[in-house]
Amino acid sequence: MQRNPFTPFLDDQGYVLLDGGLATQLESQGYDLAHSLWSARLLAEDPDAIRRGHRAFVEAGANCIISSSYQATPQGLMENGCSPREARRLIERSWSLAQEVCLEAASEGKGLAPVAAASIGPYGAYLADGSEYRGDYGLTVQDLVEFHQERFDILSVLAPLLAFETIPSVAEAQAIRRLLLGGPRVSAWVSFSCRDGDCIADGHSIEEAVQVFDDVPHVVAVGVNCTDPRHVPSLIARLSARRTAKEIVVYPNSGATYCADSKTWNDEGTKGGLARQVATWRAEGARLIGGCCRVTAPDLAEIAAALAR
């Protein structure tokens, strides 16, 4: 079994607090991210903004910082004017920014230092049309392997922990499995976007989705992210019933509704909702817990307090 990089936190406090939605945090810092590259645009324009966003989550209590590479693909960066060399440099920078913040926190000696994870978002994030919530790409598994290969090759050499996030389809999961089995044996988690309490976005059951990684020992956790929190209890129950050695990871959005056309969210009635639910998720078997879209550093601090209680 692959050594779980989260073991020190699990032994110490029984859970791991992931960070929140980096793009939402950056928006709260005054940045307009209505762009096909989303938060990755700031890797070139204002990397210190990303560093401050990561730092805000650490100060809120995060044990794990996820890099700003979710939407930073070689293809997307080059379509926005980068040379291949510059695209690679910006993807490498996404990791170094997250790692620098973790090392800075370690130097302060305030308990266990946070760890950094390199984000690898789905093909749908590159399309920037909301298809990471549908998975209807019309691509083969091999097509998806080829799409992800270069970014995977860059980040898997640098980062000891990868986060494959918001994966909407079994086909994309199978592509990720091929990458992980064919590359460096770095630890990883894989989390899916889900349409309800039973199925991931493409209609396959959550059990079918996570089963793809049963024989990949360096996938240390499977679960869900950027999913309506109303569906999380059922999804955790289904994952717990499988009784595997892999940890369950959950970091849903705030419960807000997203409009892909306008790239806006409706947050009505969602304030503080996750903090009221996380203790239940932990009791039901999830030990890697955080927030995704619409979850800022103050929201994460409330989640941290709720878990500590």
Residue, then its C-alpha position, 0 to 999 in steps of 0.5 A: m500500500q502506498r504511504n499516505p501523505f496525510t497519515p500524520f494529520l490523520d494520526d494527530q487529529g483524525y481528519v485532514l482539512l483541505d482548502g477552499g475554492l481558490a478562484t472564489q478566494l481570488e475574487s474576494q481579493g478583488y480579481d475578475l476571473a471571467h476568462s477561459l483560464w480562470s485563476a490560471r490567468l494570474l500565474a502570469e499576470d499576478p502570481d503573488a495574488i495566488r500566493r496570498g490566496h493560498r496563505a489565506f487558506v493556511e491561516a484559516g486552518a487548511n492542512c492541504i493547499i491545492s495548486s492553481s493548475y486546475q485550468a492551467t493546461p499546455q493547450g489552454l495556455m498556448e491558445n492564450g498566447c504562451s509559447p510551449r516553454e512559457a506554458r510549461r513554466l507557468i504550470e511549474r509555477s503553480w506548484s512552486l507557489a503552493q509549495e512555497v506557502c507550505l514551506e513558509a508555514a513549516s518554518e513558523g513551527k506551529g504544529l504540523a505543516p500543511v502539504a501541497a497537492a498539484s491540481i489536475g482538472p478535467y478536460g471540461a475545465y479546458l473547454a470552459d463551458g461547464s462540461e466538467y459537470r456533464g462529461d459528454y466530451g465525445l472523446t475516447v479514453q486514448d484521446l483523454v490520455e493524450f490531452h492530460q499527458e503533458r501536464f501530468d508529466i510536468l507535475s508528477v516529476l515536481a509534486p509528491l501528491l496529485a489531485f485529479e479533481t471534478i472528474p465527470s466520467v468513467a472514461e476520464a477516470q480510465a485515462i487517469r488510471r493509465l497515466l498513473l500506472g504508466g508514470p512515476r508512483v506519486s500519491a494521488w487522490v481522484s474526486f468526481s463531480c456528481r449529479d446526485g447522491d448516486c451517480i457521477a456526472d456522466g450517469h455511472s454510479i459512484e461505485e463504478a467510478v471509484q472502482v477504476f482505481d481499486d488496483v492503483p495503490h498510489v491513489v490514496a483517496v477517492g471521493v467527490n468535489c464541486t458537487d451540491p452538498r445535499h448529495v454528499p451524505s448519500l455519496i459517502a455512505r455508498l463509498s463507505a459501504r465498499r470498505t476499501a483501504k482508500e480514504i474518502v475525500v469530500y469537498p463540495n461547493s457551497g451549495a450555490t447554483y452555477c450558470a455556465d453561460s454567464k459564469t456566475w453563481n447564485d449563493e442565496g441561502t448557502k452561507g455557513g452551510l458546509a460548517r453545519q454538515v462537516a461533522t456528519w460527513r466525518a462521522e460517516g467515514a470521510r476524513l479528507i474534508g474541505g470546500c470547493c467553489r464559493v468557499t473562501a478562507p473565512d468559510l474554511a475557518e468556520i469549517a475548521a472550527a466545526l471539525a475541531r469541535 
